């Protein structure tokens, strides 16, 4: 299964009563499907999956699958703290039409999440999952790091096909590429490191920024793959302010605010997350203004 390209980890809309809003989700997905995106991730970190129960998660998967055509990759986040919960979530996602599952590292018992623990966890999930498994490392959120030594062992499993690496350590991304089979897809998880990650062997990106600027992210991908590095670097530099605002600075509330500014109705963050203050929204509006010049 090919995971080269640009994928958007889409947010989950909630209504005024804090319920999953599947109508809003479908409407937003129709807009994303009119862009150049290679696919989407439902129930990733930007989808506020950690704030949702299993019933809500299934609602989101079913609604999204109705809109995403077979020609686009449909990836579902199924990370859970226990191995059995991750297995159950992966099986349900497959039943509802996932092409692959994205399984973040468990991190509650941080000191006990050793390389061996991760190998056991992912091996069990991959053994049981009806669809291919993508590993997901997001140390800034989980507090644990899925190291290349563990990934090299897990990547030998025939049902483990790749990994989203959301850290900014390009050296670690390079190690992941060189320590895994050529068929294993290493995918960048942050727009701020997208260009350098591609240059050390990442095959694509699952980028929050791709929700807001899909064509600019795709332009960077295509320029890099074509070896047009001066142009690619220029696009990367222009992406950086928005990447920072939607990443470590404002996160999910920033993403939902940015989408509202460009006409996507994805509601407000789920409590305890809160909408951005007006000054932060203004900063995002200013950062977005420059991208009108970048052609698709």
Secondary structure in CASP SS format (residue, H / E / C, confidence):
PFRMAT SS
TARGET T0000
AUTHOR 0000-0000-0000
METHOD secondary structure of the structure
MODEL  1
X C 1.00
X C 1.00
X C 1.00
X C 1.00
X E 1.00
X E 1.00
X E 1.00
X E 1.00
X E 1.00
X C 1.00
X C 1.00
X C 1.00
X C 1.00
X E 1.00
X C 1.00
X C 1.00
X C 1.00
X C 1.00
X C 1.00
X E 1.00
X C 1.00
X H 1.00
X H 1.00
X H 1.00
X H 1.00
X H 1.00
X H 1.00
X H 1.00
X H 1.00
X H 1.00
X H 1.00
X H 1.00
X C 1.00
X C 1.00
X C 1.00
X C 1.00
X C 1.00
X C 1.00
X E 1.00
X E 1.00
X E 1.00
X E 1.00
X C 1.00
X C 1.00
X H 1.00
X H 1.00
X H 1.00
X C 1.00
X H 1.00
X H 1.00
X H 1.00
X C 1.00
X C 1.00
X H 1.00
X H 1.00
X H 1.00
X H 1.00
X H 1.00
X H 1.00
X H 1.00
X H 1.00
X H 1.00
X H 1.00
X H 1.00
X H 1.00
X H 1.00
X H 1.00
X C 1.00
X C 1.00
X C 1.00
X C 1.00
X C 1.00
X E 1.00
X E 1.00
X E 1.00
X E 1.00
X E 1.00
X C 1.00
X C 1.00
X C 1.00
X C 1.00
X C 1.00
X H 1.00
X H 1.00
X H 1.00
X H 1.00
X H 1.00
X H 1.00
X H 1.00
X H 1.00
X H 1.00
X H 1.00
X H 1.00
X H 1.00
X H 1.00
X C 1.00
X C 1.00
X C 1.00
X C 1.00
X E 1.00
X E 1.00
X E 1.00
X E 1.00
X E 1.00
X C 1.00
X C 1.00
X C 1.00
X C 1.00
X C 1.00
X H 1.00
X H 1.00
X H 1.00
X C 1.00
X C 1.00
X H 1.00
X H 1.00
X H 1.00
X H 1.00
X H 1.00
X H 1.00
X H 1.00
X H 1.00
X H 1.00
X H 1.00
X H 1.00
X H 1.00
X H 1.00
X H 1.00
X C 1.00
X C 1.00
X C 1.00
X E 1.00
X E 1.00
X E 1.00
X E 1.00
X E 1.00
X E 1.00
X C 1.00
X H 1.00
X H 1.00
X H 1.00
X H 1.00
X C 1.00
X C 1.00
X C 1.00
X C 1.00
X C 1.00
X H 1.00
X H 1.00
X H 1.00
X H 1.00
X H 1.00
X H 1.00
X H 1.00
X C 1.00
X C 1.00
X C 1.00
X C 1.00
X C 1.00
X E 1.00
X E 1.00
X E 1.00
X E 1.00
X E 1.00
X E 1.00
X C 1.00
X C 1.00
X C 1.00
X C 1.00
X H 1.00
X H 1.00
X H 1.00
X H 1.00
X H 1.00
X H 1.00
X H 1.00
X H 1.00
X H 1.00
X C 1.00
X C 1.00
X C 1.00
X C 1.00
X C 1.00
X C 1.00
X E 1.00
X E 1.00
X E 1.00
X E 1.00
X C 1.00
X C 1.00
X H 1.00
X H 1.00
X H 1.00
X H 1.00
X H 1.00
X H 1.00
X H 1.00
X H 1.00
X H 1.00
X C 1.00
X C 1.00
X C 1.00
X C 1.00
X E 1.00
X E 1.00
X E 1.00
X C 1.00
X C 1.00
X H 1.00
X H 1.00
X H 1.00
X H 1.00
X C 1.00
X H 1.00
X H 1.00
X H 1.00
X H 1.00
X H 1.00
X H 1.00
X H 1.00
X H 1.00
X H 1.00
X H 1.00
X H 1.00
X H 1.00
X C 1.00
X C 1.00
X C 1.00
X H 1.00
X H 1.00
X H 1.00
X H 1.00
X H 1.00
X H 1.00
X H 1.00
X H 1.00
X H 1.00
X H 1.00
X H 1.00
X H 1.00
X H 1.00
X H 1.00
X H 1.00
X H 1.00
X H 1.00
X H 1.00
X H 1.00
X H 1.00
X H 1.00
X C 1.00
X H 1.00
X H 1.00
X H 1.00
X H 1.00
X H 1.00
X H 1.00
X H 1.00
X H 1.00
X H 1.00
X H 1.00
X H 1.00
X C 1.00
X C 1.00
X C 1.00
X C 1.00
X C 1.00
X C 1.00
X C 1.00
X C 1.00
X C 1.00
X C 1.00
X C 1.00
X C 1.00
X C 1.00
X C 1.00
X C 1.00
X C 1.00
X H 1.00
X H 1.00
X H 1.00
X H 1.00
X H 1.00
X H 1.00
X H 1.00
X H 1.00
X H 1.00
X H 1.00
X H 1.00
X H 1.00
X H 1.00
X H 1.00
X H 1.00
X H 1.00
X C 1.00
X C 1.00
X C 1.00
END
